Amino acid sequence: MKRLLVIASGETERRALPALMRDTLTNIELLGVRIPPGHRDIARAEVAEAVIRAAFWQFKGEERAPDKVVVLIDADAAAEQGHHKARELQARLEKRLASLPTKVLVAAACRHLEAWFFADAQGLREFLGRALGNVDPLLPDEIENPKLYLTHLLRPRVYVAAVAGEIARRLSPAEVRRSSSFVAFEAAARNGGGSTEPNVGPSSA
């Protein structure tokens, strides 16, 4: 069984991703979702590098070194720009981590991970107990500022990381695949496919 480590931007992703990935993890052991300390920006190469190195050597010491690391960034942009940001970070990490014996891929949530929630319109409606308003669940990656939109829909409840985890557990991963950026992330996690193919290091997964 291959070991996978996910690096993401914050506590929301740490709570939500394991649930969203539950159909992805066939013959894959998810070592966890690591986030940078102090709300540092994971899209900066030096930040991503530090988190990856620390986690890799920790798991290596436990004889559970990851076969693959997937870095998920919030693109805060439409799909084309998001993929461009992922490719740029991929290229930087390729240079910085060339000696690390694992595979590293970068994927982008367009525009934010919350857009993936809207892809399962029925599941999100059931969680919220209300209609979703003027959004197209067939095009979730095109929802501008999905985090803010979700925050308004949740009122008077406050949107925090724990709520993101609750939402993710209620959604169907099959429906979330309406999001092309989720599909690309899932492909990177599963087999290295998707829009950001370059590898870092000699290992394969």
N, C-alpha and C positions, 0 to 999 in steps of 0.2 A: 504494500500500500504506500502510495506517495504521500509525502508530508508537505502541506501548504501553509505558508504564513502570509497573512494579509496585513499590509500597512495602510492606514487610513488617517483622515485628518482630525477626527475628534471622537468624543464619547458617543455622539449620535450614531456614527458608523459602527463603533465597537458594539453597541447594543443591537443594532438592526441587522448588520450583515450576516451573522450566523443563521438567523431565521430566514432571510431572503435567499441564502445559499443552500438551504437544506436539501433541495433536489439536485444541487450541483455536486455534492460531496460523495459521489459514488466511487468507492475505492480510493478516496482521498481523506487523509486525516488533517483536519483543520487545527493547526497548532494554536491559533488564536488570531485576534485582530489587535495589532499594536498601534498605538497613537503616540505622537510626539509630546513631550512634557511642555507645560507652560503655554499651551495653545499656539505653538510654533507652526509655521506654514509648511505642510508636508510637500507642497509643490516646489519648494526650494530644494535644489539638489543636495546641498550640504546637510539639510535637516533629514531628508529621506535617507541619505547615506548613513548618518549617525544612528538612526533608529534601526536600519537594516543590519548594520554591523553588530550593534549591541545585542539584538535579538538572535542573530545567527550564531554568535559565539556562545551565548547562553545555552541555546538548544544543542549546539555542538558539544558542549561540556556535559550535557545530560544524555548524550548519544542519541539525540533526536533532531539532528540538523535538518532544516527544511530542504526539500528537493527543489522547491520553487517559492519565490516571493512575488506577490502581486501588490503593487502600489496603486491605490485608488485615490485620485484627486477629485475635488469638486472643481469642475471647469469654470463655473460661473459664466458660461457662454453657450452658444448654440453648438450643435454637434460637430460641424466642421472645425470651428475654433477649438473646441474641446479636444478633438483628436490631435490637432496641431500642438496644443499644449502638452498632451501626453507624449507625443513623439519627441518634442524638445527635451522633456525631462528624461525620457528613455535614453536619448543620445548622451546626455550629461552623466547619467548613472552608468552607462556602458563604459565610459572612460574611468569613472571613479571606482567602480567595483569590478574591474576586469579580472582581478586576482581572486575574487571571492568564489569558492567552488559551489555555486548554486545558480539557478536561472532566475532572472529578475525581469518582470514585465510591468508596464505602466498602463493603466486604463483610466478613463475619465468618466465621471457621472455628469451628464449634461442635463440640466444646468447645475443642479444639486441632487444629492441622493433622494431628497423628498419627491423629485419628479417621478421616481420609480414607483412611489406609493400610488400615484394617480393612475398608473397603468392598469391596476386592478381596481377599476371604478366601483364595482359592486362591493368588494371587500372593504374599501375605504368608506363607502357610504354607510355600510352596516356598522363599522366602527364608530363613525361620527354621529350616526343617527340623523343625518340630514343630506340634502342634495349637494352636489359638488359645485354647482354654479356653472359658469361659462368656461369650461375647460374641455378639451378633446382627449379622452383617454387613449385614443388611437395614436396620438402624437404627444406623448407625455414629455419628451425631451424638448418640446417647443414651448412649454409653459414658462413664462417669464417669472422669475423669483418664486419658485414653487414653495420654498420654505416659508416665506411671508404669507403666501396665499393659504397654506395649510394652517398657519398660526391664527389667521382670521377665522377660518372655518371651525377651529377647535374652541373658540371662546365660549364660555368664560374659562375653560380649562387652559392651563399654560402648557405650551409645547416645550418639553424638555427631553433629554436623551431617553429617559425611561419610557416616555410615551412613544417615542420612535420605535423602541423595542416591542412595545405592545402592538403597535400598528403592524410591524413587520411579521409578527407571529400570526396575525389574522389574515394576511394576504396570501394569495396563491402565487407561488413562483412562476407557474405556467402563464398566468395573466400578466405578471410583471415583465415577462419577455416581450410585451408590446413595446417596451423601451429598447431602442437599438443600442443605447449605451450600456444598459444592463446586460444585454446579450453579449456585447464585446467583453465586458468584465467577466462574465460567466465563462466565456470561451477561453480567456486568458487563464482563469483559475483552473479550468478543467484540462485543457490540452495545449495552451499556448497560442491559440488562434486569436481572432479578433483583429482590431485595427492597429495594434502595436506589437508587431511580431518580433523585433530584434531581441536577442538574448544578451545577457550579461554573464560572463563566465562560461566555462566549458561544459557544465553539467546540462543534462536534458531531463525533462519530466513528462 
